[in-house]
């Protein structure tokens, strides 16, 4: 593939890097929701992965929290503010709500929540120029690095796995 430079940013095979980053976040959500579609059959036993415990609800919570947390960081930095520190207990905490059965209604809500977050991410990434992606304002990772990192949120859903 050749790279060309034009007003929409660097392209790879016709897609801009921003479109590729946005597609990665959308793919993350699609992957998580494909696994989540099998979780209504969950037997109620938490899955032990590495040194943590995962359940369907916890996986959805962690993916959503990760998307929200890094989006809040990105937005704060864009307007010149310090990002608010998060107070998530992350995946170290398993709440009583995490242990609840994962129903069709929970899946429907997860689809709405995660698909909306993916659209917000795609819109935001699509609005950034190459300079902002690579030389982002404020302290921390570049916005490109944040977008690449967010895609690693599949870990939480992969920990629960396909339960079909």
mmCIF file of the C-alpha atoms, coordinates in Angstrom:
data_MODEL
# 
_entry.id   MODEL 
# 
loop_
_atom_site.group_PDB 
_atom_site.id 
_atom_site.type_symbol 
_atom_site.label_atom_id 
_atom_site.label_alt_id 
_atom_site.label_comp_id 
_atom_site.label_asym_id 
_atom_site.label_entity_id 
_atom_site.label_seq_id 
_atom_site.pdbx_PDB_ins_code 
_atom_site.Cartn_x 
_atom_site.Cartn_y 
_atom_site.Cartn_z 
_atom_site.occupancy 
_atom_site.B_iso_or_equiv 
_atom_site.pdbx_formal_charge 
_atom_site.auth_seq_id 
_atom_site.auth_comp_id 
_atom_site.auth_asym_id 
_atom_site.auth_atom_id 
_atom_site.pdbx_PDB_model_num 
ATOM 1   C CA . UNK A 1 1   ? 0.000   0.000   0.000  1.00 0.00 ? 1   UNK A CA 1 
ATOM 2   C CA . UNK A 1 2   ? 1.223   3.442   -0.759 1.00 0.00 ? 2   UNK A CA 1 
ATOM 3   C CA . UNK A 1 3   ? 0.719   6.456   1.418  1.00 0.00 ? 3   UNK A CA 1 
ATOM 4   C CA . UNK A 1 4   ? -0.482  9.726   -0.028 1.00 0.00 ? 4   UNK A CA 1 
ATOM 5   C CA . UNK A 1 5   ? -1.062  13.022  1.651  1.00 0.00 ? 5   UNK A CA 1 
ATOM 6   C CA . UNK A 1 6   ? -4.196  15.054  1.042  1.00 0.00 ? 6   UNK A CA 1 
ATOM 7   C CA . UNK A 1 7   ? -6.650  17.173  2.993  1.00 0.00 ? 7   UNK A CA 1 
ATOM 8   C CA . UNK A 1 8   ? -8.272  14.223  4.761  1.00 0.00 ? 8   UNK A CA 1 
ATOM 9   C CA . UNK A 1 9   ? -4.985  12.948  6.182  1.00 0.00 ? 9   UNK A CA 1 
ATOM 10  C CA . UNK A 1 10  ? -2.632  10.160  5.330  1.00 0.00 ? 10  UNK A CA 1 
ATOM 11  C CA . UNK A 1 11  ? -4.316  7.347   3.468  1.00 0.00 ? 11  UNK A CA 1 
ATOM 12  C CA . UNK A 1 12  ? -3.685  3.625   3.467  1.00 0.00 ? 12  UNK A CA 1 
ATOM 13  C CA . UNK A 1 13  ? -5.411  1.857   0.613  1.00 0.00 ? 13  UNK A CA 1 
ATOM 14  C CA . UNK A 1 14  ? -8.096  4.559   0.390  1.00 0.00 ? 14  UNK A CA 1 
ATOM 15  C CA . UNK A 1 15  ? -8.940  4.879   4.101  1.00 0.00 ? 15  UNK A CA 1 
ATOM 16  C CA . UNK A 1 16  ? -7.560  7.752   6.116  1.00 0.00 ? 16  UNK A CA 1 
ATOM 17  C CA . UNK A 1 17  ? -5.693  6.970   9.300  1.00 0.00 ? 17  UNK A CA 1 
ATOM 18  C CA . UNK A 1 18  ? -8.532  8.610   11.233 1.00 0.00 ? 18  UNK A CA 1 
ATOM 19  C CA . UNK A 1 19  ? -11.031 6.319   9.528  1.00 0.00 ? 19  UNK A CA 1 
ATOM 20  C CA . UNK A 1 20  ? -8.805  3.362   10.344 1.00 0.00 ? 20  UNK A CA 1 
ATOM 21  C CA . UNK A 1 21  ? -8.580  4.400   14.011 1.00 0.00 ? 21  UNK A CA 1 
ATOM 22  C CA . UNK A 1 22  ? -12.341 4.947   14.167 1.00 0.00 ? 22  UNK A CA 1 
ATOM 23  C CA . UNK A 1 23  ? -12.947 1.579   12.511 1.00 0.00 ? 23  UNK A CA 1 
ATOM 24  C CA . UNK A 1 24  ? -10.768 -0.022  15.185 1.00 0.00 ? 24  UNK A CA 1 
ATOM 25  C CA . UNK A 1 25  ? -12.955 1.328   17.971 1.00 0.00 ? 25  UNK A CA 1 
ATOM 26  C CA . UNK A 1 26  ? -16.098 0.226   16.123 1.00 0.00 ? 26  UNK A CA 1 
ATOM 27  C CA . UNK A 1 27  ? -14.527 -3.231  15.626 1.00 0.00 ? 27  UNK A CA 1 
ATOM 28  C CA . UNK A 1 28  ? -13.766 -3.418  19.351 1.00 0.00 ? 28  UNK A CA 1 
ATOM 29  C CA . UNK A 1 29  ? -17.432 -2.827  20.166 1.00 0.00 ? 29  UNK A CA 1 
ATOM 30  C CA . UNK A 1 30  ? -18.611 -5.281  17.501 1.00 0.00 ? 30  UNK A CA 1 
ATOM 31  C CA . UNK A 1 31  ? -16.277 -7.948  18.930 1.00 0.00 ? 31  UNK A CA 1 
ATOM 32  C CA . UNK A 1 32  ? -17.462 -7.363  22.499 1.00 0.00 ? 32  UNK A CA 1 
ATOM 33  C CA . UNK A 1 33  ? -21.125 -7.422  21.488 1.00 0.00 ? 33  UNK A CA 1 
ATOM 34  C CA . UNK A 1 34  ? -20.673 -10.607 19.439 1.00 0.00 ? 34  UNK A CA 1 
ATOM 35  C CA . UNK A 1 35  ? -19.326 -12.324 22.554 1.00 0.00 ? 35  UNK A CA 1 
ATOM 36  C CA . UNK A 1 36  ? -21.972 -10.695 24.760 1.00 0.00 ? 36  UNK A CA 1 
ATOM 37  C CA . UNK A 1 37  ? -24.677 -12.186 22.545 1.00 0.00 ? 37  UNK A CA 1 
ATOM 38  C CA . UNK A 1 38  ? -23.648 -15.578 24.000 1.00 0.00 ? 38  UNK A CA 1 
ATOM 39  C CA . UNK A 1 39  ? -23.680 -14.452 27.620 1.00 0.00 ? 39  UNK A CA 1 
ATOM 40  C CA . UNK A 1 40  ? -27.400 -14.850 28.250 1.00 0.00 ? 40  UNK A CA 1 
ATOM 41  C CA . UNK A 1 41  ? -26.457 -18.528 28.729 1.00 0.00 ? 41  UNK A CA 1 
ATOM 42  C CA . UNK A 1 42  ? -23.951 -17.683 31.493 1.00 0.00 ? 42  UNK A CA 1 
ATOM 43  C CA . UNK A 1 43  ? -24.053 -20.215 34.358 1.00 0.00 ? 43  UNK A CA 1 
ATOM 44  C CA . UNK A 1 44  ? -23.374 -17.609 37.054 1.00 0.00 ? 44  UNK A CA 1 
ATOM 45  C CA . UNK A 1 45  ? -19.816 -18.762 37.757 1.00 0.00 ? 45  UNK A CA 1 
ATOM 46  C CA . UNK A 1 46  ? -17.234 -15.950 37.514 1.00 0.00 ? 46  UNK A CA 1 
ATOM 47  C CA . UNK A 1 47  ? -14.315 -16.583 35.184 1.00 0.00 ? 47  UNK A CA 1 
ATOM 48  C CA . UNK A 1 48  ? -10.844 -16.318 36.709 1.00 0.00 ? 48  UNK A CA 1 
ATOM 49  C CA . UNK A 1 49  ? -8.333  -14.754 34.309 1.00 0.00 ? 49  UNK A CA 1 
ATOM 50  C CA . UNK A 1 50  ? -4.859  -13.699 35.313 1.00 0.00 ? 50  UNK A CA 1 
ATOM 51  C CA . UNK A 1 51  ? -5.315  -12.354 38.852 1.00 0.00 ? 51  UNK A CA 1 
ATOM 52  C CA . UNK A 1 52  ? -8.873  -11.049 38.278 1.00 0.00 ? 52  UNK A CA 1 
ATOM 53  C CA . UNK A 1 53  ? -12.449 -12.281 38.208 1.00 0.00 ? 53  UNK A CA 1 
ATOM 54  C CA . UNK A 1 54  ? -14.744 -11.532 35.258 1.00 0.00 ? 54  UNK A CA 1 
ATOM 55  C CA . UNK A 1 55  ? -18.449 -11.845 34.622 1.00 0.00 ? 55  UNK A CA 1 
ATOM 56  C CA . UNK A 1 56  ? -20.580 -10.675 31.696 1.00 0.00 ? 56  UNK A CA 1 
ATOM 57  C CA . UNK A 1 57  ? -21.735 -7.531  33.519 1.00 0.00 ? 57  UNK A CA 1 
ATOM 58  C CA . UNK A 1 58  ? -18.222 -6.712  34.648 1.00 0.00 ? 58  UNK A CA 1 
ATOM 59  C CA . UNK A 1 59  ? -16.846 -7.101  31.124 1.00 0.00 ? 59  UNK A CA 1 
ATOM 60  C CA . UNK A 1 60  ? -19.457 -4.701  29.716 1.00 0.00 ? 60  UNK A CA 1 
ATOM 61  C CA . UNK A 1 61  ? -18.854 -2.268  32.578 1.00 0.00 ? 61  UNK A CA 1 
ATOM 62  C CA . UNK A 1 62  ? -15.095 -2.319  32.050 1.00 0.00 ? 62  UNK A CA 1 
ATOM 63  C CA . UNK A 1 63  ? -15.337 -1.778  28.287 1.00 0.00 ? 63  UNK A CA 1 
ATOM 64  C CA . UNK A 1 64  ? -17.779 1.110   28.744 1.00 0.00 ? 64  UNK A CA 1 
ATOM 65  C CA . UNK A 1 65  ? -15.694 2.628   31.558 1.00 0.00 ? 65  UNK A CA 1 
ATOM 66  C CA . UNK A 1 66  ? -12.537 2.387   29.458 1.00 0.00 ? 66  UNK A CA 1 
ATOM 67  C CA . UNK A 1 67  ? -14.219 4.127   26.523 1.00 0.00 ? 67  UNK A CA 1 
ATOM 68  C CA . UNK A 1 68  ? -15.690 6.846   28.764 1.00 0.00 ? 68  UNK A CA 1 
ATOM 69  C CA . UNK A 1 69  ? -12.483 7.401   30.724 1.00 0.00 ? 69  UNK A CA 1 
ATOM 70  C CA . UNK A 1 70  ? -10.249 7.911   27.705 1.00 0.00 ? 70  UNK A CA 1 
ATOM 71  C CA . UNK A 1 71  ? -12.865 9.933   25.830 1.00 0.00 ? 71  UNK A CA 1 
ATOM 72  C CA . UNK A 1 72  ? -13.137 12.274  28.837 1.00 0.00 ? 72  UNK A CA 1 
ATOM 73  C CA . UNK A 1 73  ? -9.336  12.599  28.856 1.00 0.00 ? 73  UNK A CA 1 
ATOM 74  C CA . UNK A 1 74  ? -9.264  13.401  25.146 1.00 0.00 ? 74  UNK A CA 1 
ATOM 75  C CA . UNK A 1 75  ? -12.060 15.968  25.404 1.00 0.00 ? 75  UNK A CA 1 
ATOM 76  C CA . UNK A 1 76  ? -10.513 17.719  28.420 1.00 0.00 ? 76  UNK A CA 1 
ATOM 77  C CA . UNK A 1 77  ? -7.148  17.978  26.732 1.00 0.00 ? 77  UNK A CA 1 
ATOM 78  C CA . UNK A 1 78  ? -8.731  19.360  23.549 1.00 0.00 ? 78  UNK A CA 1 
ATOM 79  C CA . UNK A 1 79  ? -10.174 22.306  25.481 1.00 0.00 ? 79  UNK A CA 1 
ATOM 80  C CA . UNK A 1 80  ? -7.017  22.874  27.505 1.00 0.00 ? 80  UNK A CA 1 
ATOM 81  C CA . UNK A 1 81  ? -8.229  21.425  30.788 1.00 0.00 ? 81  UNK A CA 1 
ATOM 82  C CA . UNK A 1 82  ? -6.575  18.886  33.011 1.00 0.00 ? 82  UNK A CA 1 
ATOM 83  C CA . UNK A 1 83  ? -8.392  15.558  32.720 1.00 0.00 ? 83  UNK A CA 1 
ATOM 84  C CA . UNK A 1 84  ? -10.256 14.606  35.870 1.00 0.00 ? 84  UNK A CA 1 
ATOM 85  C CA . UNK A 1 85  ? -8.566  11.747  37.653 1.00 0.00 ? 85  UNK A CA 1 
ATOM 86  C CA . UNK A 1 86  ? -10.655 8.621   37.555 1.00 0.00 ? 86  UNK A CA 1 
ATOM 87  C CA . UNK A 1 87  ? -11.741 6.849   40.688 1.00 0.00 ? 87  UNK A CA 1 
ATOM 88  C CA . UNK A 1 88  ? -12.641 3.570   39.005 1.00 0.00 ? 88  UNK A CA 1 
ATOM 89  C CA . UNK A 1 89  ? -11.753 0.478   40.908 1.00 0.00 ? 89  UNK A CA 1 
ATOM 90  C CA . UNK A 1 90  ? -11.173 -0.959  37.455 1.00 0.00 ? 90  UNK A CA 1 
ATOM 91  C CA . UNK A 1 91  ? -11.171 -4.709  37.138 1.00 0.00 ? 91  UNK A CA 1 
ATOM 92  C CA . UNK A 1 92  ? -9.883  -5.191  40.687 1.00 0.00 ? 92  UNK A CA 1 
ATOM 93  C CA . UNK A 1 93  ? -13.426 -4.822  42.038 1.00 0.00 ? 93  UNK A CA 1 
ATOM 94  C CA . UNK A 1 94  ? -16.261 -7.234  41.376 1.00 0.00 ? 94  UNK A CA 1 
ATOM 95  C CA . UNK A 1 95  ? -19.516 -5.705  42.541 1.00 0.00 ? 95  UNK A CA 1 
ATOM 96  C CA . UNK A 1 96  ? -22.713 -7.523  43.513 1.00 0.00 ? 96  UNK A CA 1 
ATOM 97  C CA . UNK A 1 97  ? -24.253 -6.138  40.303 1.00 0.00 ? 97  UNK A CA 1 
ATOM 98  C CA . UNK A 1 98  ? -21.481 -7.832  38.308 1.00 0.00 ? 98  UNK A CA 1 
ATOM 99  C CA . UNK A 1 99  ? -22.696 -11.193 39.636 1.00 0.00 ? 99  UNK A CA 1 
ATOM 100 C CA . UNK A 1 100 ? -26.285 -10.779 38.423 1.00 0.00 ? 100 UNK A CA 1 
ATOM 101 C CA . UNK A 1 101 ? -27.593 -12.934 35.585 1.00 0.00 ? 101 UNK A CA 1 
ATOM 102 C CA . UNK A 1 102 ? -26.958 -11.426 32.142 1.00 0.00 ? 102 UNK A CA 1 
ATOM 103 C CA . UNK A 1 103 ? -30.352 -11.185 30.452 1.00 0.00 ? 103 UNK A CA 1 
ATOM 104 C CA . UNK A 1 104 ? -31.541 -10.301 26.978 1.00 0.00 ? 104 UNK A CA 1 
ATOM 105 C CA . UNK A 1 105 ? -32.468 -6.874  28.362 1.00 0.00 ? 105 UNK A CA 1 
ATOM 106 C CA . UNK A 1 106 ? -28.891 -6.435  29.623 1.00 0.00 ? 106 UNK A CA 1 
ATOM 107 C CA . UNK A 1 107 ? -27.613 -7.338  26.159 1.00 0.00 ? 107 UNK A CA 1 
ATOM 108 C CA . UNK A 1 108 ? -29.988 -4.820  24.553 1.00 0.00 ? 108 UNK A CA 1 
ATOM 109 C CA . UNK A 1 109 ? -28.757 -2.087  26.900 1.00 0.00 ? 109 UNK A CA 1 
ATOM 110 C CA . UNK A 1 110 ? -25.114 -3.019  26.288 1.00 0.00 ? 110 UNK A CA 1 
ATOM 111 C CA . UNK A 1 111 ? -25.721 -2.781  22.533 1.00 0.00 ? 111 UNK A CA 1 
ATOM 112 C CA . UNK A 1 112 ? -27.223 0.688   22.893 1.00 0.00 ? 112 UNK A CA 1 
ATOM 113 C CA . UNK A 1 113 ? -24.544 1.945   25.274 1.00 0.00 ? 113 UNK A CA 1 
ATOM 114 C CA . UNK A 1 114 ? -21.489 0.553   23.486 1.00 0.00 ? 114 UNK A CA 1 
ATOM 115 C CA . UNK A 1 115 ? -22.693 1.356   19.970 1.00 0.00 ? 115 UNK A CA 1 
ATOM 116 C CA . UNK A 1 116 ? -23.333 4.965   21.011 1.00 0.00 ? 116 UNK A CA 1 
ATOM 117 C CA . UNK A 1 117 ? -19.879 5.207   22.566 1.00 0.00 ? 117 UNK A CA 1 
ATOM 118 C CA . UNK A 1 118 ? -18.314 3.785   19.398 1.00 0.00 ? 118 UNK A CA 1 
ATOM 119 C CA . UNK A 1 119 ? -20.137 6.396   17.289 1.00 0.00 ? 119 UNK A CA 1 
ATOM 120 C CA . UNK A 1 120 ? -18.936 9.200   19.572 1.00 0.00 ? 120 UNK A CA 1 
ATOM 121 C CA . UNK A 1 121 ? -15.365 7.905   19.320 1.00 0.00 ? 121 UNK A CA 1 
ATOM 122 C CA . UNK A 1 122 ? -15.611 7.592   15.535 1.00 0.00 ? 122 UNK A CA 1 
ATOM 123 C CA . UNK A 1 123 ? -16.989 11.129  15.209 1.00 0.00 ? 123 UNK A CA 1 
ATOM 124 C CA . UNK A 1 124 ? -14.309 12.578  17.480 1.00 0.00 ? 124 UNK A CA 1 
ATOM 125 C CA . UNK A 1 125 ? -11.440 10.736  15.797 1.00 0.00 ? 125 UNK A CA 1 
ATOM 126 C CA . UNK A 1 126 ? -12.791 11.757  12.404 1.00 0.00 ? 126 UNK A CA 1 
ATOM 127 C CA . UNK A 1 127 ? -12.722 15.415  13.432 1.00 0.00 ? 127 UNK A CA 1 
ATOM 128 C CA . UNK A 1 128 ? -9.062  15.424  14.447 1.00 0.00 ? 128 UNK A CA 1 
ATOM 129 C CA . UNK A 1 129 ? -6.244  16.314  12.113 1.00 0.00 ? 129 UNK A CA 1 
ATOM 130 C CA . UNK A 1 130 ? -3.026  14.343  11.817 1.00 0.00 ? 130 UNK A CA 1 
ATOM 131 C CA . UNK A 1 131 ? -1.229  16.952  13.914 1.00 0.00 ? 131 UNK A CA 1 
ATOM 132 C CA . UNK A 1 132 ? -3.743  16.535  16.761 1.00 0.00 ? 132 UNK A CA 1 
ATOM 133 C CA . UNK A 1 133 ? -3.563  12.765  16.542 1.00 0.00 ? 133 UNK A CA 1 
ATOM 134 C CA . UNK A 1 134 ? 0.209   12.651  16.798 1.00 0.00 ? 134 UNK A CA 1 
ATOM 135 C CA . UNK A 1 135 ? 1.047   15.810  18.739 1.00 0.00 ? 135 UNK A CA 1 
ATOM 136 C CA . UNK A 1 136 ? -1.923  16.014  21.056 1.00 0.00 ? 136 UNK A CA 1 
ATOM 137 C CA . UNK A 1 137 ? -2.328  18.864  23.528 1.00 0.00 ? 137 UNK A CA 1 
ATOM 138 C CA . UNK A 1 138 ? -1.625  18.292  27.206 1.00 0.00 ? 138 UNK A CA 1 
ATOM 139 C CA . UNK A 1 139 ? 0.288   15.593  28.991 1.00 0.00 ? 139 UNK A CA 1 
ATOM 140 C CA . UNK A 1 140 ? 0.049   11.901  28.223 1.00 0.00 ? 140 UNK A CA 1 
ATOM 141 C CA . UNK A 1 141 ? -0.230  9.625   25.249 1.00 0.00 ? 141 UNK A CA 1 
ATOM 142 C CA . UNK A 1 142 ? -1.036  11.062  21.840 1.00 0.00 ? 142 UNK A CA 1 
ATOM 143 C CA . UNK A 1 143 ? -4.664  10.728  20.803 1.00 0.00 ? 143 UNK A CA 1 
ATOM 144 C CA . UNK A 1 144 ? -3.566  8.117   18.245 1.00 0.00 ? 144 UNK A CA 1 
ATOM 145 C CA . UNK A 1 145 ? -1.950  6.095   21.064 1.00 0.00 ? 145 UNK A CA 1 
ATOM 146 C CA . UNK A 1 146 ? -5.083  6.449   23.186 1.00 0.00 ? 146 UNK A CA 1 
ATOM 147 C CA . UNK A 1 147 ? -7.274  5.191   20.327 1.00 0.00 ? 147 UNK A CA 1 
ATOM 148 C CA . UNK A 1 148 ? -4.941  2.224   19.801 1.00 0.00 ? 148 UNK A CA 1 
ATOM 149 C CA . UNK A 1 149 ? -4.985  1.512   23.553 1.00 0.00 ? 149 UNK A CA 1 
ATOM 150 C CA . UNK A 1 150 ? -8.782  1.658   23.769 1.00 0.00 ? 150 UNK A CA 1 
ATOM 151 C CA . UNK A 1 151 ? -8.991  -1.137  21.198 1.00 0.00 ? 151 UNK A CA 1 
ATOM 152 C CA . UNK A 1 152 ? -7.306  -3.397  23.773 1.00 0.00 ? 152 UNK A CA 1 
ATOM 153 C CA . UNK A 1 153 ? -10.537 -3.327  25.790 1.00 0.00 ? 153 UNK A CA 1 
ATOM 154 C CA . UNK A 1 154 ? -11.429 -6.601  24.087 1.00 0.00 ? 154 UNK A CA 1 
ATOM 155 C CA . UNK A 1 155 ? -9.455  -8.184  26.919 1.00 0.00 ? 155 UNK A CA 1 
ATOM 156 C CA . UNK A 1 156 ? -12.405 -7.909  29.316 1.00 0.00 ? 156 UNK A CA 1 
ATOM 157 C CA . UNK A 1 157 ? -14.869 -9.591  26.983 1.00 0.00 ? 157 UNK A CA 1 
ATOM 158 C CA . UNK A 1 158 ? -12.299 -12.148 25.863 1.00 0.00 ? 158 UNK A CA 1 
ATOM 159 C CA . UNK A 1 159 ? -11.823 -13.074 29.525 1.00 0.00 ? 159 UNK A CA 1 
ATOM 160 C CA . UNK A 1 160 ? -15.473 -14.146 29.689 1.00 0.00 ? 160 UNK A CA 1 
ATOM 161 C CA . UNK A 1 161 ? -15.308 -15.607 26.171 1.00 0.00 ? 161 UNK A CA 1 
ATOM 162 C CA . UNK A 1 162 ? -17.865 -17.201 23.925 1.00 0.00 ? 162 UNK A CA 1 
ATOM 163 C CA . UNK A 1 163 ? -20.403 -19.041 26.080 1.00 0.00 ? 163 UNK A CA 1 
ATOM 164 C CA . UNK A 1 164 ? -22.431 -20.610 23.286 1.00 0.00 ? 164 UNK A CA 1 
# 
